[in-house]
Amino acid sequence: MMCENIRTHDLCQENFLPNINSFAEQRRKCGKLACRCATGKPHVSMMLRRSEQGRTKLMTIPSGELKDLRVLTERYQKFRRARARLGRIYKTMVKLIDQLEEARRKEP
């Protein structure tokens, strides 16, 4: 897995949102002997897990960008659900049209 920083404006890139898998909280120690993480609480940062060319990438989310990113991903997920619903409605419509066509052909 690779790590990189992310900014909200990066979300405008084509094909970015479709590859978002999940958010994750990452806890880690920095390795400095005098740091609080050496004996106590580890450092915490939010990460975004996404797929790119079949590989999982981890991207660090700056704390100021987390709220915006959550809003954008919620909107995208809502869009995907609506798109899936439209696909189901379309299939039902096609089935009904086929039934109407078949009924029309049977009538003298």
C-alpha positions as CSV (number, residue, x, y, z in Angstrom):
1,M,0.0,0.0,0.0
2,M,1.2,3.5,-0.8
3,C,0.6,6.6,1.2
4,E,0.2,10.2,-0.1
5,N,-1.4,13.4,1.0
6,I,-4.8,14.4,-0.3
7,R,-6.4,17.8,-0.7
8,T,-10.1,18.5,-1.4
9,H,-9.3,20.0,-4.8
10,D,-7.7,16.6,-5.8
11,L,-11.2,15.2,-5.7
12,C,-12.1,17.0,-8.9
13,Q,-9.8,14.7,-10.8
14,E,-11.5,12.3,-13.1
15,N,-12.1,8.8,-11.7
16,F,-11.1,9.8,-8.1
17,L,-14.4,9.3,-6.3
18,P,-15.4,6.0,-7.9
19,N,-12.4,4.4,-6.3
20,I,-12.9,5.4,-2.7
21,N,-13.3,2.4,-0.5
22,S,-13.4,3.6,3.1
23,F,-12.0,5.9,5.7
24,A,-9.7,4.5,8.4
25,E,-8.0,5.8,11.5
26,Q,-4.3,5.1,11.5
27,R,-2.3,5.0,14.8
28,R,1.4,4.9,14.7
29,K,4.6,5.7,16.5
30,C,7.0,8.2,14.9
31,G,10.2,6.6,16.3
32,K,11.5,9.7,18.2
33,L,12.6,8.7,21.7
34,A,11.5,11.9,23.4
35,C,8.0,11.9,21.7
36,R,4.9,11.1,23.7
37,C,4.1,8.3,21.4
38,A,7.2,6.4,22.6
39,T,5.6,5.7,25.9
40,G,2.0,6.6,25.6
41,K,-0.6,7.4,23.0
42,P,0.4,6.9,19.3
43,H,-0.1,9.6,16.7
44,V,-3.5,9.4,15.0
45,S,-4.4,10.4,11.5
46,M,-7.3,9.8,9.1
47,M,-6.6,7.8,6.0
48,L,-8.6,7.3,2.9
49,R,-8.4,3.8,1.4
50,R,-8.9,3.6,-2.4
51,S,-8.3,1.3,-5.3
52,E,-6.1,2.3,-8.2
53,Q,-5.2,-0.2,-11.0
54,G,-6.1,-3.1,-8.7
55,R,-3.9,-2.0,-5.8
56,T,-5.0,-0.4,-2.5
57,K,-3.6,3.1,-1.8
58,L,-3.7,4.9,1.5
59,M,-3.9,8.6,1.4
60,T,-3.5,10.9,4.4
61,I,-6.3,13.3,5.0
62,P,-5.3,16.6,6.6
63,S,-7.6,17.3,9.5
64,G,-9.0,20.5,7.9
65,E,-10.1,18.5,4.8
66,L,-11.8,15.6,6.5
67,K,-15.2,17.2,6.8
68,D,-15.2,18.3,3.1
69,L,-14.1,14.8,2.0
70,R,-16.9,13.1,4.1
71,V,-19.5,15.4,2.5
72,L,-18.2,14.7,-1.0
73,T,-18.1,11.0,-0.5
74,E,-21.6,10.9,1.0
75,R,-22.8,12.8,-2.0
76,Y,-21.1,10.4,-4.3
77,Q,-22.5,7.4,-2.5
78,K,-26.0,8.9,-2.7
79,F,-25.5,9.4,-6.5
80,R,-24.4,5.8,-6.9
81,R,-27.4,4.5,-5.0
82,A,-29.7,6.7,-7.1
83,R,-28.0,5.5,-10.3
84,A,-28.4,1.8,-9.3
85,R,-32.1,2.5,-8.6
86,L,-32.5,4.1,-12.0
87,G,-30.9,1.0,-13.5
88,R,-33.4,-1.3,-11.8
89,I,-36.3,1.0,-12.9
90,Y,-35.0,0.9,-16.5
91,K,-34.9,-2.9,-16.4
92,T,-38.5,-3.0,-15.2
93,M,-39.6,-0.6,-17.9
94,V,-38.0,-2.6,-20.6
95,K,-39.6,-5.8,-19.3
96,L,-43.0,-4.0,-19.3
97,I,-42.5,-2.7,-22.8
98,D,-41.6,-6.2,-24.0
99,Q,-44.8,-7.5,-22.4
100,L,-46.9,-4.8,-24.1
101,E,-45.2,-5.6,-27.5
102,E,-45.9,-9.3,-27.0
103,A,-49.6,-8.6,-26.1
104,R,-50.0,-6.4,-29.1
105,R,-48.7,-9.0,-31.4
106,K,-51.1,-11.6,-30.0
107,E,-54.2,-9.5,-30.7
108,P,-55.9,-10.0,-34.1
